């Protein structure tokens, strides 16, 4: 998506996968802080939870599965493969109405895996997050922010709307 995701989410619209150019990990942290400030979470719902997925831990599919299992608290029986990931993405339990997955250093994600695996991941995230919308009462949404330097994200223009 080409809209500023912070403004979209601050307006109460959740869902979608966004490529967000930032200058390093500290900038990704500032992005999340800005989001929380704009949402003014102390004042009103929805209950929002941001979860940080470290791209540096996700260079291989095994690393990606381990990182997502830890971040999303998958059950111990998680199989550590693409089919298990698909199933677990729809069953993870996070006490929140809106979950925001922030992938830092996205250019490192699956950088040492087969090229098609990155496509599978983006496909899974796109299916999980759906399109941006204002959620109904009690509906849980997931939004993915794929962060990295602008040059790094531009390499994924075929997979992402940068």
N, C-alpha and C positions, 0 to 999 in steps of 0.2 A: 504494500500500500504506500502511496506517496504522501498521505497526510501525516502531520506530526502526531505520533501516537500518544504523546503526553496530553495534548489538547483533546484528542478523541476520548481517551480514557477519563480524563478529568471531567468531561462532559457526561459521564455515566454510560459511555458506550464501551462494551467489552467484547472480546473475541477477536479473532484474526491473527495473522502472522505478519510482523513488521520487521523490516531491515532498518536498523537505527545506527547511523554513523556516529561513533564516539571516538575520542582520542585516549584510549587506554582504559584500564580497569577502574581507575579513580573516577573517570568521567562516567562510566556506567553506574557507579555508585551514586554520583551526583544526579544522574538521570532518575534513579529510583527515589532519591530524596525529594527531588522536584515533583515527582508524581504524587508522593504521599502528601506533600505540602498542598498541592492543588486539590487533591481529593478531600483534604481536611478530615481525615479519618476519625479524629476524636469526636467530630460533631454528628456524624450520621452514617447509616449503612451505605453501601454494602460492606460486609466484612471482606477486606482484600488482603491477600497474602502474596508476597513476592518470594520467589524461590530462585536461587542463583545456581545456574548450571555452568561449571567451569569448562570452557572449551579446551583448555590445556589438559584436562583429564579425559577428553573424549576423542583422542586422535585415532583410536581403533574402535571397531564395533564393540569389543569386549569392554574397553574403557568407557564408552558411551553407556552401555548397559549398566555397568557398575555405578557410574555417576548418577544416572537417572534413578536407579534403584535406591540409592542413598538419599538423593534430594526429595524424591516423591514417596519415600518410605514404602517401597514395594514389599510385599510379604516375602518371607524367607524362601518360599517355594518358587519365586520368580525364576524362570528358565534361562534367562540370559541369552535370548535369541530374538529375531525379529517378530515371530508370531507371539511370543510371550510379551514382548514390548507392546505390541498392538493391543492385546487383551488387558495388560496392566495399566495402560494409559487411560482406559475408560473406567477402571476400578479403584484408582488410588484414592486414599482418604486423606483429605486436608480440610481442617475445620475453617472453611471460608466460602463465601458466596462467589468470589472472583479470585482466581489464581493467575498470577502473572509470572511466567517462566522467563527469566532473563538469562540468555546465553551470552557469556562474555567470550571474547576472542573467537567469534564464530568461524573464522577462517581456519582454525585449528581442528574444528569438529570433523571427525572422520577423514582427516588429511592423510592418514596412513592406511586407509581402508580402500576397498574397491570403489570406483567412482559412482557406480549406481546406488551404493548404500546411502550417500548423501541425499540423493533423490528420494529414496525410500523414507528417510527421516523427515524431509520437508513435506512429503506427501502425508505422513502420519500426523505431523503437527498441523498441517492445513485441515485435515479431516477432524482432528480433535478440537481445534480452536474454532472452526467454522468461520462465518463472516462476522464482521463487527456489527453489533446490535445492542439495543438497550434490553437487558435481561428482564424476564418476567420475575415476579416475586417468587423466591425460593429456587430459582434456576441457578445452577452453578455454571460459571463460564471459565474458560481458559484463554489467556492471551499470551502469545509468544513474542518476545522482543529479542531479535538476533542482533547482537551488537558487535561492532568491530570498527576499524578505521575505514573510511569511505572507499579507499582504493581496494582494500581487501574485500569489502562487500560487493564492489562492482564486478568482481570475478564470478559472482554467483547470480548475475543478472538473468541468466537463463532459467534459474530455479526460483528466484525471488523477485518480488516487486521492490526494487531498490529505489 
